[in-house]
Each structure stands twice: as C-alpha cells, then as structure tokens.
Amino acid sequence: MYGSPKITEMLNQNGEKVSQRYIYSIMRENSWKARYVKPYVQTTISEDFSSRLKNLLNRHFNPSRPDCAWCTDITYIRTVDEGFVYLTSVMDLYSRKIISWVLTKTMETDEVLKSIEKAKERRKVEKPLVVQSDRGVQFTSTKYQEMTEGFVTSYSRKGTPWDNACIESFHALIKREWLNFYKIMNYEEAYQLVFEYIEGFYNTIRIHSHCGYQSPNEYEKNYMLAVTNKNQTTFITNSAI
C-alpha cells in the first residue's frame, strides 16, 4: 500500500536507517509500486454561490485542534449479488480520522444521516464546528439542517470535488488500497471489509504524512497529551505565583 516515502519512514521508526532514494531503487528494481488511483479530471466549473449554500470552509483543511472542522461524503461500493451499497463517512480534518461511518443499502436521507448522529455521539461536541459536504439531497435536506443545528454548514461548489478533497481522497484510498482487491458478494461482506480497513487499519495503524507519519489515533492522542501537559504546567506556575 505504501510508496517509498512511507516505507522509508516506517523502517527508520523501527531502527533501520535508510534513505528514500535507496528504498525507491529497491522498489524500481523489483517493479514494486504503491497502489494507485487515477486523479480527478475537472469537467465542469460552477460559480454558484447561493445565499444558503456557501463554501465557508474554503479549503482550509488544517484546523489547529480536533472537532473544529468535519467533512462528510457518500461513495458507492459495488457488490455482485446486491448491486451498489453506500458508504457515508465523517472525517475530522485535524487528524484525518474517520470518526463515524455507516454502510447502507439505499441512499435514503434517514439512513445516510445516521453517520452524523454517530459522529455527534462519539465526539460529544458542545461547541459549534464547521461541517463540509457536497450539495447532495441528503446534505441539503431539512433533517440534515436539524441534525447540524448550531453547527456551521459549508458546501462544496457545484462540480468542484476539490472543495471536499480530504473525504473524497479517503474514499478513493479505501478502494485502491483495499476494496478493489476483493470480489464483494453482498452487503455483509462489504461491511466486514469496510470495518477491517477503517477500524483495524486506517484509524489505528496507517501512517499519514499530514499527521507527521503517525496514525490518526496517535495524532489525536498526542494532541490531548500536549494539552494536558500544558494545562498542568500552567496550573503549577499559577500555584507558585
């Protein structure tokens, strides 16, 4: 799954001091390549800035703390016996962690938006945050507005997937690194594969360059540790004064 930069980082973390150039030369010699997906091809551009559906996030994908900005999207997964099933994911942009996901047999709003409900329950969000999505009917529905009351809802411009690039990238990633290598027969098999990738690998093990070559879970854990240490230092300093 990894290319030469991440393989180099993993080897160095485990005590093998090697350069990226050396790893790249070994991969080239053996015709090894990271799994690849074709990049987006821009087809249409729209300057549709309606009063209600604005791109407020404006591609600011690097918030300074968790639960400052989320993004969500739906992707299709083909099965042999049951046609398409639909993965809806919610990502925290600070760590790129998938904080909730649902796999549904339909794209009905009530089913898809269970992912938002799960995200709110897991993160116990109290302060308003930005939630980025596309302009699909699920995310412009009355129910979505009710579920995100108190949040700042931001929408990708029509025909511009880059406005929601992080979650789009994740859905491409899970397919090229995992799902595309299986003949998925039905919903149950699809669910098991998605669970294994997200909960057993992506959030917990897979290193991410955005996270300083840590997993999303490690990145958030280290953030909380730094905040705790800072608060303890401040308390001790104030007590001494």
Order of alpha helices (4+ residues) and beta strands (2+ residues): alpha-alpha-beta-beta-beta-alpha-alpha-beta-alpha-beta-alpha-alpha-alpha
